[in-house]
Amino acid sequence: MIIGSKEHNSLKESYEIRANETWLNNDFKEENLLSSLNLFENESINRKSPVPKKLEVFAVVSGLSFSTDLKNFVKDIQKKINGILGETLKYWVKEENLGVEYAVLKWPDQAITEGQVKQAINCLKQLQVSCPKKLFIKGLQINPDGCIVLRGYDDENFVSNIRSYIKNCLTFLPSRQSGWAHIPIGRILQPIGQEKFNSLKIFFESTGLLLSHEENISDLKLVHEKRWYMEDKEILFTKKFI
């Protein structure tokens, strides 16, 4: 990845536009957090122990899981944010479920056939990618809906190139697709008050933006996700980069 390249700058700008919206207020707004709360079972929210809802999603991802170094990197970040949030209602993605998404084949409110799943597997079988590729983690951000993500940048644009390949290969893809190369690591699920919010802002705008990690990516996985945040999943096919 060439720092300062057009692709890098465009992705960085996209991250920053979304992140800056968070700090326009003095706290998280309940209406913005609703989309996050809707990912979890109501009963678990009432128990203050969020459990992601059941669903039916098919997607192509890398991770599940990543290297020990990246998992420790994420755990350290989660611990530091926990120190600010205290008893605030929140959810942390489990280390074995961390991933970066290339394409969604089916969202919960849509359908997919066995034939389309086979077509997706054949599509990935024909994909040629040299191993390994590097995902550069440069910075951390929190969005207005409480979603906390690592800012990822794809070496040689491999994430965006694979997305383009899948899009050209599979004509049934939903229109709703991510343009980022981020790794979600958790969600804040309630307003936290101005004092904690200010402390969080200081952390994200100082320490958070300095965080850096390089991760080798060696495969893609076609996964049937049965509960949000991959808490229940079936890996249907793994494509090794060779």
N, C-alpha and C positions, 0 to 999 in steps of 0.2 A: 504494500500500500504506500502510495506517495502522499505524505502529509502536505496539504495545500493543493492537492489535485482538485479538479472540478467536481469529481464524484464525492471526494471526502468533504469538501466544503458544503456541497449541497445537502449531504446527510447531516452534517454538523448543524447547519442552519435549521433543518427540519426538527431535529431534537430540541434545539434551543427555543424555537418558536413555541413548541408545546410546553416545555418546562417553564418558560417565563410566564405563561398564563397562570401557573400555580401561585406565583408570588405577587400577583396583582391584588390579592385579598389578605386579610389578617388571620384567616383560618380556612380549613376546608369547608366548603359549602355542602350541606346535606343533600341538596339536589344533584350535585356533581358526584357524590359518593353512592348514589342509588344504583348506578350501573355496576359498581363493585359489589355492593351488598347483594344484588340479584344473582351473583355467581355462587352464593352459598345457601345452604339449607337454613330455612327460617328458624327451626328449632335450635340449631347449633349457634346461631347468632344470639338467641335468647339465653343460651347457656354460656355465652362469652367464650366459646371454643369453636371457631368457624370451621365448617366442613364443606368443601366444594360440592355443588349440586351434580347429580347424575346427568349425562347428556350423551349424544352420539355425534362425534366429530371425527373426520378423517383428515390427516395432515401429513406433510413431509417436513421433517425436522432433523437437526443434528443435536447431539447431546444425549440425554437420558441414559447415562449421565456423562458429565465432563470429567476432566482430570482431577486428581486429588488436590492439586495446587489451586485450581479454580474453585473447587468446592470449599476449600479452606478460606480462600479469598472472599467468597460470598458469605460464609458463616461469620467472618470477622466484621463485615459490613453490617449484617443483620444484628449482631451483638451491639455494635456502636449505636445503631438507630434505636434498638430496644432501650438503651440507656437514656435516650431522650424521651421516648414515648411512655415508658413505665407501663401502667396497666391499660393503656389505650387499646381498644379493640383492633386487632390486626391479624394478618395471615402471612406466614412465610412459606414460600415454595420449598419443598423438601429437596435436599441436594441431589437425590437420584432422579428428580423430575425436572431439573433445569434443562432448558433447551432454547435453540434459536430456530425460528420458523421460516420456511421457504414458501410454502403454499398450503392453503386449506382447500381440500377437495370437497368437503361437505360441512356445512354449519348445522347446528341442532335442528333448525326449522326447515331443512332441505333434505332431499333424498339422494341416495346413491345406489347403483345396482352392482351385482357381483361382476358383471361384465366391465363396468367402469373401474372397479378395484383392480381387476386383472390387467386392464389397459394401463393403469397407473404403474403397476409392477413392471410391466414390459417396458414402459417409458423409462423407468429408473434403471432397468437392466442395460439399456442401450446408452445411457449417459456415460461419457468418458471424462473423468476428472483425475488429474495427477495428484498424488499424495505426497506430503500433506498440504493442506491450506491453512493459513493463519487467520484467526479472528482476533482483531485487536480491540481490547476493551480500554476505552479512554473516557472515563467519566461515569457519573451516576446521576440519575435525575428522578424526580417524582412528578407525576402528572396531576392535573386538577382532580381526577377521579380517584386519587390515592394510590395509583399503580406505581411501584418503584421498579426501575429498570436500569440495567447496565447498558451504557451506550456502546454498541458494537460497530466496528468498521471492517468491511470485508477486503482482505488482501486480494489484489488483482480483480476486484469486483466479482469474486466467485459466487457470492450469495445472489447478487442481482443477475448474473449470467445464468445460474441454475434456475432462477425464477423464470427468466425469459424462455429457457429451454422447456420447462414444464408447461408454461402457458401455451407455447406453440405446439406442444405434443398432446395436450389434453384440452379439448374444446369445451368440456363441460364444467370447467372451473367456475366457482362463484365470482362475482365481480368484486366482492369485498376481500381485499388482500392487503397485507402489510407491505410497506415500502422500506421498513427499517431492517436492521440486523441486530436488534436488541435482545437481551436476555431478561425476562421478567423475574424478579426475585421476591416480590411480596406486594401486599396491599394494606393500606390504612383504611379502616372501615367506619371511622367516626370522627367528627370534629375534635380537635385536641386542645383548643384554647390558644389565645394569642401568645402567651409566654412560651409554651412548647413549640408553637408554630415558628416563632422567631428563632428559637434555638435550632430547629430543624433547618430553617432557611440558611443560617450561618454554616451549619455542617455541609449542606448540599452545595452551597456556593463557594466554599473554601476546600475542605477536605474532599468532598465528593467529586469535584471536578479534577482533582489531582490523581485520582485512582487510576491505575494502569495495570494491564495484564495481557499476555499473549497466549492464545490457546490454539493448539493444533487440532484441526478438524479432519477426521479421517473417514467419515462415513455419513450417509443419509439414512434415515429411517422413515418408512411409511408406517404410521401408527394409527390405530383405532382408539381414540380417546373416549373413555366411558364415564369419566368424571373430570370436571374442570381441574386444571393444573396437573394433569396426568396422574392423578391419585389412583385412578383405575384405568388401565390401558392394555392394549395388545399390540405388540410390534409385529406387523404383517410381513415386512420385508426390509432387509438391510443391504444397502449398496455401499460396498467398500470402495474408497478412492484408490485406484492403482495406476 
